């Protein structure tokens, strides 16, 4: 099947990471025209005419009657329908902020119906494919790749041995449980290295108690607009980046986006020793993988104490991203 024009349904009024990573960047790179079919919040199903593919994401189907009308229109025109899932929304952990807030509770029946009804699903990881192919036999893995039209590589620099060290976490508030999972390691690291450390949290609040023993700065995310986020993120002063994840089925289905973005900024990183990162990070070569508290403390300590190690890891990470993770 040859695809020249795809129509895309999303209620988001700005380009979020979801739209850019999952549709805009890959389809543009493939030379496929992507037409947004929701204009000022109004769905325009007539724009389906002439399309080769109908695409939608996540819980777009929560407006069920509208979704059904789109599905009916696509079926009448014999246009295949593709649903994209970047997260396992059917397996949100009990303490996940989105589950506690009930953000997806009313949309889950419609989401399940959409998974079953779509002609195919596109997902970010093999783990997601394995979970959802029992519900839909046509599941395609489309990994997340870095778009160099959005991200310019920043040359890694050698940190002065005696200079203060800035440890950065970037992520939405949904990662608060993940940060709490390494809170003890962060407190232990802060107590070991004292005033020489500064923690920067962009998007998610720091674990409780860390501000009592360390220099901590917190910057709430101001918008879901990915271009604005990227500009703000690149202005933050950082030497080392972290990406913790608690070990649960939901997190095991995530992708290694933070490795790509941290590496583009020229930062060495410590990452959760789970499938999202074990696929991209070679422990001790282009980053560190860490599991328990002791491992996080030991590997953060190694990065803090050894600027040459940080430089080598950051340079290797950029080489690996350029070689295998560009759109």
Order of alpha helices (4+ residues) and beta strands (2+ residues): beta-alpha-beta-beta-beta-beta-alpha-beta-alpha-alpha-beta-alpha-beta-beta-alpha-alpha-beta-beta-alpha-beta-alpha-alpha-beta-alpha-beta-alpha-alpha
